[in-house]
């Protein structure tokens, strides 16, 4: 569904999680992405709670640190932990 068809804050609007086994509840509202891209993501209340919890788990597992977590292999897929490497 095109973003233009979404009316923020009205019960029954399209939630990005609908149809994915997610039980939607509450009005659909837009909030900025946890990734910091500035993209507005439309979730119902339950979807926002689930996204917040997922972001918390990711931050806990991969904290914002100059030190990579155990098991990080910079040779795998040519990745690096920070921009200074």
N, C-alpha and C positions, 0 to 999 in steps of 0.2 A: 504494500500500500504506500502510496506517495506521502511524504511528510506533510504536504500541503493539505491533505485530506484529514489530518489529525487536528482536532480541536482540543487544546490543552485544558485539562481540569474538569471534563464532563464525564459522568458515570457512563460506562458502556463504550467509551472510545477504545480504539485499538491499542493494545499493550504489546510491546515487542516480544514478550514471553508467551503470548497466547498461542495455543496450538503446539506447544513444546512440552506438554505434560505438566505445565505450571498451572496451579489453581489460582486464577486471578481474583483479587478482591480489592474493593475500594476504587476511587476515581483514578483515572490515568492522568499523570502530570509529567512534565519534562524537567529533567535535571541534567546538569553538565556531566559528561562522561567522567568516570574515575580515572581514566587514562590521561586526563589533562589536555585533550585535543580541542576542547571547546564545543564538541558535538553535543547536541541535546539528545538525550535518550529518553524515550517515553515508556514508562512502566506504570503498572497499578501500584497500590501501596505495598502489596506483598512482593511484587517484583523489585521495588526499591529496597525493601528490607533484605531480600536475597542478594541483590547486587552489592549492597553495603557490606553484608557478611562475607561475600566472596572477596571483595577488595581488602577487607580486614585480614582474611586468611592469606591472601597473596602477600600483603605487606609483612605479615608475621613470618611467612616462609622465606621471603626475599626482601629483607629490610633494606632501606635506603642506606647503604654502607659502602665505603670505599674498599672494603674487604669482601671478596667473593665468598659465597657459602661453600661448605665442604662439598666436594664432588664436582664443582664447576670446572669444566675442561675447556680452556680457550681454543684448543685445536679442533673441537667439535664444531663443525659447520662454520668455522671462521669467526666465531663470536668473541666478543670482548666484554669485560665486566663494566668498564667505564670508558669514557672518551679519552682518558689520558694514557691508556694502554697501547 
